[in-house]
Amino acid sequence: MQPISRGDRGLPVADVQKRLHELGYSPPGMEIEMRESSFGEATEAAIREFQAARGLRPDGRVDEVTWRELVEASFRLGDRFLYLRVPPFRGDDVRELQAYLNRLGFNAGREDGIFGQETDKALRAFQHDMGLPVDGIAGTSTISCLLRLKHGMKETSVAVVHETLRDGEDRGLKERLVVLDLDPGQPELVEVLRSASEALKRMGIISIYTGGPESPDSESRRALKANQEGADAVLGFRPGDTDRFHVFFFGSGQYLSPRGRRLAELVACGLEKGLGLPVSPPAPRSYPLLRETRMPCVVVEWPPRREIPPGLGPALARALADYFSPPEEEGGNS
């Protein structure tokens, strides 16, 4: 889609403003701009606030990712029947369903708002235990049963517990597969990822590239490729807008990926302590690459006009290797 931004007018702007208003984003001056269907200062402020709340880049523009988030945010559990299909259902209603199931002890996987295999399996297990028809459809009777059990929900998501336990599984470094992803706007980092790949190869870790200066693929398509390849981890680079480095992992609402956070902490430590770079504490975001990959994924935002320090590629490779190492080996490498 053509991005919608400040200065635009017309029906697309009116649609965006209507959705923002219904979601509660109405800063001063918004009503005037809504009457004129004009994308002005107030609409831009509302978009930035919405993007920040959704874990997106708060650039004030409505691109394909932000538009999709606006649509997904409009769904509430019970608005529609949910079930496993291709393409999958996406939305806040799916996220609510996953949160209910996870806090009732049925592992629906990451609370990413995408109805996948794990959500289907958890839903069927819930239906079986509750004596409901096991059809894998979150319809009226299933949702009513979920809501009646709201008082029994635990504070901890069982998906977080399961992901943490899987994080302790170790099969060493050999035959691990890592995806190195680069935003098309960062050709200066191609050589960094090449040196990281060479360092990984010396450790017995296989790496493949996605994105890059010549790639037409969106983040979602690159996430799909990582999933299809069965990667063990993904490390991506994006342009930043501050003078500090930022390291992000997947998080949405109350859900924070424990494996993603651990990998992010290792990468941040490698950049800060290993190379002396200014790094902000790792934080959750919901960028498409982070949200849609099925394995731990980290995105590093690179400050503009920052010189590339010697040893950056090997430092990134070391952080990835530490992630795959057992605790005693990891301690020896720190």
Buried (B, 14 or more C-beta within 10 A) or exposed (E): EEEBBEEBBEEBBBBBBEBBBEBEBBBEBBEEBBEEBBBBBBBBBBBBBBBEBBBBBBBBBBBBBBBBBBEBBBBEBBEBEBBBEEEBBBBBBBBBBBBBBBBBBBBBBBBBBBBBEBBBBBBBBBBEEBEBEBEBBBBEEBBEBBEEBEEEBEEEBBBBBBBEEEBEEEEEBEEBBBBBBBBEEBEBBEEBBBBBBEBBEEBEBBBBBBBBEEBEBBBBBBBBBBBEBEBBBBBBBBBBEEEEBBBBBBBBBEBBBBBBBBBBBBBBBBBBEBBEBEBBEBBBBBBBBBBBBBBBBBBBBBBEEBEEEEBBBBBBBBBBBBBBBEEEBBEEEE
